[in-house]
Amino acid sequence: MVSAASALLLERIGAVTDEVDLDIADAVHTLLEWGVRHAHVRSIGDARVPSFSGETLARLADAAVALDIGALSPGLFKGSVRGEKRQREMQVMLPESIRLAVDLGVPQVVVFGGGAGEPRDAVIEILGEAAERARAGGVELILENSSLCHVATCDDLVGVAEALDLRVVWDPANAVAAGDRDLVAGSRQLAHRVASVHVRDWHPDTGWRRLGRGVMPWRAMIGALESEGYRGRYIVESHLPADPGATEWNVDALVSLLRSSSRE
């Protein structure tokens, strides 16, 4: 039985469903057992948003009734933002993702900031166009940083988000993997633009880790975000498919971190 205090903290926590189970129905069941009612959707089975079969779409619609799905992540604009790839992502994948979000009542679509070698002006151009299309379609485009992308660090995220007036998914583990070091200052700097925070740990020798087993200063980062008025959700994204217990561990560890933060 989840205590009332823990239930309040769990309202601040979500998870990427495929980090729990690639079967969306099983992921929903497990999340609700943990007391987690909030989620982002990226992949179901071997397919990613929005490229789902009719049967999968029906199961996703059921999931959207059982859970509060805050965002869809189709993985757009991770590579080249020019040429044929750009055309397919802009003309096919983005509109389909927007329509799916609207059909499900999901308010946000998450995208990335171009390949690592892409020029800033090209990244801003395509993201600006994508943001306009999302707004016209009735959803909000959210920018996530990735160590594999042009928008990798806190400074990258601030620069592009400020230029386009976008909110962001702040992924500090991606930022530190890309070379960021002052994640606490970065969290404070970004707080007013953060729509949600992706949570996992990282170690320079081994990569992604369970919370508390890497070098990420999560207690201080949460404190910095909360002190600047952040009241959004922390979304567990473990990136540890070979460690099936990692996501539940990370949810429990995050509850403890939020409890400690609320007492400070």
One Martini backbone bead per residue (centre of mass of N, CA, C, O) as a GRO file, in nm:
protein
  264
    1MET     BB    1   0.094   0.038   0.024
    2VAL     BB    2   0.054   0.366  -0.045
    3SER     BB    3   0.121   0.643   0.086
    4ALA     BB    4   0.020   0.962   0.094
    5ALA     BB    5   0.300   1.089   0.062
    6SER     BB    6   0.393   0.914  -0.179
    7ALA     BB    7   0.158   0.988  -0.369
    8LEU     BB    8   0.239   1.285  -0.401
    9LEU     BB    9   0.518   1.226  -0.525
   10LEU     BB   10   0.412   1.046  -0.767
   11GLU     BB   11   0.285   1.297  -0.917
   12ARG     BB   12   0.595   1.381  -1.011
   13ILE     BB   13   0.597   1.096  -1.161
   14GLY     BB   14   0.742   0.922  -1.441
   15ALA     BB   15   0.745   0.719  -1.753
   16VAL     BB   16   0.879   0.536  -1.995
   17THR     BB   17   0.717   0.271  -2.110
   18ASP     BB   18   0.960   0.097  -2.247
   19GLU     BB   19   1.117   0.084  -1.964
   20VAL     BB   20   0.905  -0.128  -1.856
   21ASP     BB   21   0.744  -0.211  -2.138
   22LEU     BB   22   0.675  -0.297  -2.470
   23ASP     BB   23   0.408  -0.359  -2.349
   24ILE     BB   24   0.161  -0.141  -2.287
   25ALA     BB   25  -0.022  -0.300  -2.093
   26ASP     BB   26   0.204  -0.388  -1.898
   27ALA     BB   27   0.306  -0.106  -1.831
   28VAL     BB   28   0.049  -0.002  -1.703
   29HIS     BB   29   0.020  -0.211  -1.481
   30THR     BB   30   0.293  -0.153  -1.343
   31LEU     BB   31   0.264   0.148  -1.285
   32LEU     BB   32   0.009   0.123  -1.108
   33GLU     BB   33   0.143  -0.057  -0.896
   34TRP     BB   34   0.354   0.183  -0.824
   35GLY     BB   35   0.178   0.466  -0.852
   36VAL     BB   36   0.201   0.542  -1.160
   37ARG     BB   37   0.026   0.792  -1.389
   38HIS     BB   38   0.277   0.881  -1.565
   39ALA     BB   39   0.368   0.939  -1.923
   40HIS     BB   40   0.576   0.840  -2.189
   41VAL     BB   41   0.586   0.787  -2.550
   42ARG     BB   42   0.782   0.587  -2.789
   43SER     BB   43   0.758   0.261  -2.765
   44ILE     BB   44   0.606  -0.034  -2.931
   45GLY     BB   45   0.772  -0.278  -2.944
   46ASP     BB   46   0.916  -0.230  -3.278
   47ALA     BB   47   0.779   0.059  -3.253
   48ARG     BB   48   0.745   0.403  -3.333
   49VAL     BB   49   0.652   0.694  -3.314
   50PRO     BB   50   0.367   0.665  -3.534
   51SER     BB   51   0.432   0.343  -3.630
   52PHE     BB   52   0.138   0.196  -3.593
   53SER     BB   53  -0.081  -0.025  -3.562
   54GLY     BB   54  -0.409  -0.067  -3.512
   55GLU     BB   55  -0.380  -0.240  -3.257
   56THR     BB   56  -0.181  -0.054  -3.109
   57LEU     BB   57  -0.358   0.199  -3.108
   58ALA     BB   58  -0.580   0.075  -2.930
   59ARG     BB   59  -0.393   0.025  -2.684
   60LEU     BB   60  -0.307   0.319  -2.653
   61ALA     BB   61  -0.587   0.432  -2.595
   62ASP     BB   62  -0.620   0.274  -2.333
   63ALA     BB   63  -0.372   0.397  -2.192
   64ALA     BB   64  -0.485   0.699  -2.203
   65VAL     BB   65  -0.700   0.630  -1.984
   66ALA     BB   66  -0.515   0.511  -1.747
   67LEU     BB   67  -0.318   0.742  -1.830
   68ASP     BB   68  -0.098   1.018  -1.819
   69ILE     BB   69  -0.008   1.143  -2.125
   70GLY     BB   70   0.231   1.397  -2.194
   71ALA     BB   71   0.408   1.244  -2.431
   72LEU     BB   72   0.553   1.223  -2.753
   73SER     BB   73   0.836   1.021  -2.911
   74PRO     BB   74   0.960   1.008  -3.248
   75GLY     BB   75   1.272   1.103  -3.301
   76LEU     BB   76   1.311   1.379  -3.423
   77PHE     BB   77   1.597   1.541  -3.537
   78LYS     BB   78   1.880   1.364  -3.493
   79GLY     BB   79   1.988   1.436  -3.764
   80SER     BB   80   1.943   1.545  -4.045
   81VAL     BB   81   1.802   1.877  -4.162
   82ARG     BB   82   1.846   1.769  -4.456
   83GLY     BB   83   1.678   1.673  -4.716
   84GLU     BB   84   1.508   1.377  -4.723
   85LYS     BB   85   1.477   1.346  -4.417
   86ARG     BB   86   1.341   1.611  -4.364
   87GLN     BB   87   1.092   1.569  -4.540
   88ARG     BB   88   0.979   1.321  -4.394
   89GLU     BB   89   0.958   1.442  -4.109
   90MET     BB   90   0.784   1.696  -4.190
   91GLN     BB   91   0.558   1.553  -4.392
   92VAL     BB   92   0.499   1.285  -4.203
   93MET     BB   93   0.586   1.236  -3.900
   94LEU     BB   94   0.482   1.493  -3.768
   95PRO     BB   95   0.181   1.490  -3.850
   96GLU     BB   96   0.127   1.209  -3.726
   97SER     BB   97   0.204   1.286  -3.435
   98ILE     BB   98  -0.002   1.510  -3.399
   99ARG     BB   99  -0.257   1.345  -3.452
  100LEU     BB  100  -0.211   1.141  -3.228
  101ALA     BB  101  -0.211   1.337  -2.994
  102VAL     BB  102  -0.495   1.446  -3.040
  103ASP     BB  103  -0.649   1.174  -3.025
  104LEU     BB  104  -0.527   1.121  -2.717
  105GLY     BB  105  -0.471   1.395  -2.552
  106VAL     BB  106  -0.179   1.494  -2.612
  107PRO     BB  107   0.019   1.792  -2.559
  108GLN     BB  108   0.304   1.654  -2.657
  109VAL     BB  109   0.601   1.688  -2.870
  110VAL     BB  110   0.912   1.533  -2.906
  111VAL     BB  111   1.232   1.671  -2.993
  112PHE     BB  112   1.529   1.735  -3.166
  113GLY     BB  113   1.868   1.906  -3.248
  114GLY     BB  114   2.013   1.757  -3.443
  115GLY     BB  115   2.297   1.688  -3.554
  116ALA     BB  116   2.620   1.738  -3.451
  117GLY     BB  117   2.697   1.877  -3.753
  118GLU     BB  118   2.489   2.091  -3.745
  119PRO     BB  119   2.379   2.392  -3.808
  120ARG     BB  120   2.218   2.624  -3.625
  121ASP     BB  121   2.036   2.755  -3.846
  122ALA     BB  122   1.906   2.484  -3.942
  123VAL     BB  123   1.785   2.402  -3.673
  124ILE     BB  124   1.608   2.653  -3.627
  125GLU     BB  125   1.444   2.632  -3.883
  126ILE     BB  126   1.308   2.349  -3.839
  127LEU     BB  127   1.196   2.401  -3.552
  128GLY     BB  128   1.021   2.641  -3.623
  129GLU     BB  129   0.840   2.493  -3.822
  130ALA     BB  130   0.749   2.268  -3.629
  131ALA     BB  131   0.619   2.452  -3.415
  132GLU     BB  132   0.404   2.572  -3.600
  133ARG     BB  133   0.266   2.304  -3.671
  134ALA     BB  134   0.192   2.223  -3.387
  135ARG     BB  135   0.018   2.466  -3.314
  136ALA     BB  136  -0.183   2.429  -3.550
  137GLY     BB  137  -0.255   2.124  -3.435
  138GLY     BB  138  -0.264   2.149  -3.093
  139VAL     BB  139   0.043   2.139  -3.002
  140GLU     BB  140   0.350   2.094  -2.825
  141LEU     BB  141   0.680   2.168  -2.876
  142ILE     BB  142   0.958   1.974  -2.756
  143LEU     BB  143   1.295   2.008  -2.642
  144GLU     BB  144   1.565   1.775  -2.659
  145ASN     BB  145   1.853   1.662  -2.527
  146SER     BB  146   2.156   1.520  -2.688
  147SER     BB  147   2.471   1.375  -2.726
  148LEU     BB  148   2.405   1.328  -3.056
  149CYS     BB  149   2.353   1.638  -3.079
  150HIS     BB  150   2.351   1.969  -3.118
  151VAL     BB  151   2.153   1.946  -2.878
  152ALA     BB  152   2.325   1.872  -2.567
  153THR     BB  153   2.351   2.108  -2.383
  154CYS     BB  154   2.253   2.359  -2.196
  155ASP     BB  155   2.343   2.587  -2.386
  156ASP     BB  156   2.202   2.475  -2.633
  157LEU     BB  157   1.916   2.473  -2.519
  158VAL     BB  158   1.895   2.770  -2.454
  159GLY     BB  159   1.956   2.893  -2.733
  160VAL     BB  160   1.720   2.757  -2.894
  161ALA     BB  161   1.479   2.808  -2.703
  162GLU     BB  162   1.503   3.117  -2.703
  163ALA     BB  163   1.483   3.165  -3.013
  164LEU     BB  164   1.180   2.992  -3.012
  165ASP     BB  165   1.012   2.963  -2.754
  166LEU     BB  166   1.077   2.692  -2.590
  167ARG     BB  167   1.028   2.405  -2.445
  168VAL     BB  168   1.171   2.141  -2.226
  169VAL     BB  169   1.373   1.854  -2.210
  170TRP     BB  170   1.565   1.775  -1.935
  171ASP     BB  171   1.887   1.597  -1.986
  172PRO     BB  172   2.152   1.560  -1.783
  173ALA     BB  173   2.286   1.295  -1.883
  174ASN     BB  174   2.331   1.393  -2.170
  175ALA     BB  175   2.499   1.642  -2.092
  176VAL     BB  176   2.736   1.497  -1.948
  177ALA     BB  177   2.806   1.317  -2.197
  178ALA     BB  178   2.873   1.604  -2.361
  179GLY     BB  179   3.040   1.782  -2.107
  180ASP     BB  180   2.894   1.866  -1.881
  181ARG     BB  181   2.932   1.992  -1.529
  182ASP     BB  182   2.714   2.223  -1.436
  183LEU     BB  183   2.408   2.105  -1.353
  184VAL     BB  184   2.297   2.299  -1.144
  185ALA     BB  185   2.315   2.560  -1.304
  186GLY     BB  186   2.157   2.451  -1.547
  187SER     BB  187   1.892   2.399  -1.396
  188ARG     BB  188   1.847   2.691  -1.312
  189GLN     BB  189   1.852   2.817  -1.600
  190LEU     BB  190   1.605   2.621  -1.717
  191ALA     BB  191   1.347   2.607  -1.535
  192HIS     BB  192   1.146   2.807  -1.703
  193ARG     BB  193   1.150   2.574  -1.960
  194VAL     BB  194   1.053   2.322  -1.814
  195ALA     BB  195   0.844   2.040  -1.871
  196SER     BB  196   1.069   1.809  -1.823
  197VAL     BB  197   1.251   1.536  -1.658
  198HIS     BB  198   1.517   1.329  -1.710
  199VAL     BB  199   1.591   1.010  -1.538
  200ARG     BB  200   1.932   0.928  -1.455
  201ASP     BB  201   2.241   0.776  -1.460
  202TRP     BB  202   2.612   0.841  -1.465
  203HIS     BB  203   2.929   0.710  -1.599
  204PRO     BB  204   3.237   0.743  -1.750
  205ASP     BB  205   3.295   0.416  -1.759
  206THR     BB  206   2.965   0.297  -1.809
  207GLY     BB  207   2.743   0.502  -1.814
  208TRP     BB  208   2.456   0.399  -1.751
  209ARG     BB  209   2.268   0.420  -1.438
  210ARG     BB  210   2.164   0.389  -1.148
  211LEU     BB  211   2.049   0.551  -0.904
  212GLY     BB  212   2.347   0.623  -0.712
  213ARG     BB  213   2.578   0.488  -0.937
  214GLY     BB  214   2.685   0.767  -1.009
  215VAL     BB  215   2.755   1.134  -1.076
  216MET     BB  216   2.485   1.255  -1.024
  217PRO     BB  217   2.339   1.561  -0.875
  218TRP     BB  218   2.027   1.525  -0.794
  219ARG     BB  219   1.967   1.676  -0.535
  220ALA     BB  220   2.075   1.952  -0.639
  221MET     BB  221   1.902   1.973  -0.896
  222ILE     BB  222   1.627   1.966  -0.764
  223GLY     BB  223   1.676   2.211  -0.585
  224ALA     BB  224   1.718   2.411  -0.818
  225LEU     BB  225   1.448   2.377  -0.959
  226GLU     BB  226   1.259   2.433  -0.715
  227SER     BB  227   1.378   2.721  -0.642
  228GLU     BB  228   1.268   2.819  -0.948
  229GLY     BB  229   0.959   2.676  -0.966
  230TYR     BB  230   0.952   2.384  -1.023
  231ARG     BB  231   0.640   2.157  -1.094
  232GLY     BB  232   0.702   1.921  -1.250
  233ARG     BB  233   0.818   1.634  -1.405
  234TYR     BB  234   0.975   1.314  -1.344
  235ILE     BB  235   1.128   1.110  -1.596
  236VAL     BB  236   1.188   0.786  -1.634
  237GLU     BB  237   1.508   0.699  -1.818
  238SER     BB  238   1.726   0.441  -1.800
  239HIS     BB  239   1.881   0.280  -2.035
  240LEU     BB  240   1.842  -0.053  -1.918
  241PRO     BB  241   1.763  -0.340  -2.074
  242ALA     BB  242   1.961  -0.543  -1.897
  243ASP     BB  243   1.791  -0.400  -1.640
  244PRO     BB  244   1.476  -0.465  -1.532
  245GLY     BB  245   1.498  -0.312  -1.232
  246ALA     BB  246   1.570  -0.005  -1.281
  247THR     BB  247   1.301   0.155  -1.288
  248GLU     BB  248   1.198   0.090  -1.007
  249TRP     BB  249   1.441   0.194  -0.862
  250ASN     BB  250   1.422   0.489  -0.972
  251VAL     BB  251   1.151   0.553  -0.851
  252ASP     BB  252   1.229   0.510  -0.555
  253ALA     BB  253   1.469   0.710  -0.554
  254LEU     BB  254   1.298   0.958  -0.636
  255VAL     BB  255   1.118   0.969  -0.394
  256SER     BB  256   1.350   1.021  -0.194
  257LEU     BB  257   1.452   1.284  -0.323
  258LEU     BB  258   1.183   1.444  -0.297
  259ARG     BB  259   1.157   1.417   0.005
  260SER     BB  260   1.419   1.563   0.078
  261SER     BB  261   1.356   1.829  -0.072
  262SER     BB  262   1.091   1.898   0.097
  263ARG     BB  263   1.271   1.935   0.375
  264GLU     BB  264   1.473   2.185   0.281
   0.00000   0.00000   0.00000
